[in-house]
Amino acid sequence: MKISRRIENLKPYLFVEINKKIAEKKARGEEIISFAIGDPDIPTPPRIIEKLCEAAHDPANHRYPESEGLPELGQAIAAWYQRRFGVTLDPAKEVLPLIGSKEGIGHIALCFIDPGDIALVPDPAYPVYAIGTQLAGGRPYYLSLRAEHGFLPSLEGIRNDILAKTKLLWINYPNNPTGAVAELDFFNRVVEFARQHNILVCHDGPYSEVAFDGYQPVSLMQAEGAREIGVEFHSLSKSYNMTGWRIGMVVGNAAAVGALRTLKSNLDSGIPQAIQYMAIEALSGPQDAISEHNNTYQRRRDLIVEVLNNIGLEVAPPRASLYVWAKVPEGYNSVDFTADLLDQVGVAVTPGVGYGRSGEGYVRLSLTIPDAALVKGLSRLSGWRNTRRLTPKR
Ligand SMILES: *Cc1c(COP(=O)(O)O)cnc(C)c1O
């Protein structure tokens, strides 16, 4: 038996080492407080769960779903885009439900990338953009996101021979892991660039509803001409605390959505229908849970930022997303610093380099930590002492 090169070439997950260390400490009976997990700790709102229970009792939902989803779900997604962003979508052609957005993000590469093709991928980033590209036989070309540019990629200065092979451009705002946001003028520039070079823009926007201080993120679909050259992946996961139910969507360019629909109709048999009814309820019902959750995250954000600043980490409060992106103290790299926090105070964070080379020098802390653990974790972090500064580094 011989595993394919495509699988063998997948690099071992950087977090394996850290997770091993955490597991060892736990086995010794140490309590580790984790800021490392980006998965809402607050339950799915009860009205959405009620809908699932009701739908589960209906035998019509026990059979194979249509792979493109219930027409009512497409309509609910389009109506939500209309209400939230003022964007009109054709539910039959410009909307496709997904088995969680990660599924579509991974699969769309198979619709556009032939061996040797390139996808422009931000660095640092959610790992699936690059991995999907590689699994399709393509190559990621990394665009680094730097603090001095607001963690937006620079589209100027990419070599013409690279652009000639480029089929996809990945962007993600509000951003994981940096917490950065993008405004409409950035999306307008991206669309202009993509048109010029005939590249499909794939915007990943699962955090558009997770925002603070009254800030409202924009959609790529609001940009002039976006649907001619772009798609937007979205998800119920972060907006409605539904990561465990696996439902998301892609909207935008009809040819791209159609290609992904064709691929998926050959690979999967759709989203369990009872879960589709949950999504319809989530998108169409009252939205007050969103601001309640955001108030909770905002309060946690403020507490985390204050403590990190107090112990000497440079960090700006994010306006959206579930993450605080903090600069590690002088003399550390992101892996050393993560190990130091784990050893000295039993607190787990995520090393920035796990999201790409340009993530070096940062760690990510998630706001999805229950309040009791948060309080304990913050008090431990307050007690962290930088011993590294006192001993000159060889
Ligand atoms: C959480 C997350 C997703 C997707 O989640 P699904 O649960 O698969 O919908 C996609 N992109 C980014 C950047 C994320 O952080």
PDBQT file of the ligand as one rigid body, heavy atoms in Angstrom, charges set to zero:
ROOT
HETATM    1  C1  LIG A 401     -13.939  29.367  11.151  1.00  0.00    +0.000 C 
HETATM    2  C2  LIG A 401     -13.440  29.739   9.812  1.00  0.00    +0.000 A 
HETATM    3  C3  LIG A 401     -14.010  29.238   8.651  1.00  0.00    +0.000 A 
HETATM    4  C4  LIG A 401     -15.088  28.259   8.554  1.00  0.00    +0.000 C 
HETATM    5  O1  LIG A 401     -15.740  27.588   9.097  1.00  0.00    +0.000 OA
HETATM    6  P1  LIG A 401     -16.852  26.520   8.800  1.00  0.00    +0.000 P 
HETATM    7  O2  LIG A 401     -17.205  26.098  10.150  1.00  0.00    +0.000 OA
HETATM    8  O3  LIG A 401     -16.240  25.466   7.970  1.00  0.00    +0.000 OA
HETATM    9  O4  LIG A 401     -17.949  27.258   8.076  1.00  0.00    +0.000 OA
HETATM   10  C5  LIG A 401     -13.556  29.678   7.427  1.00  0.00    +0.000 A 
HETATM   11  N1  LIG A 401     -12.585  30.564   7.350  1.00  0.00    +0.000 NA
HETATM   12  C6  LIG A 401     -12.002  31.079   8.432  1.00  0.00    +0.000 A 
HETATM   13  C7  LIG A 401     -10.944  32.090   8.263  1.00  0.00    +0.000 C 
HETATM   14  C8  LIG A 401     -12.394  30.666   9.707  1.00  0.00    +0.000 A 
HETATM   15  O5  LIG A 401     -11.778  31.167  10.761  1.00  0.00    +0.000 OA
ENDROOT
TORSDOF 0
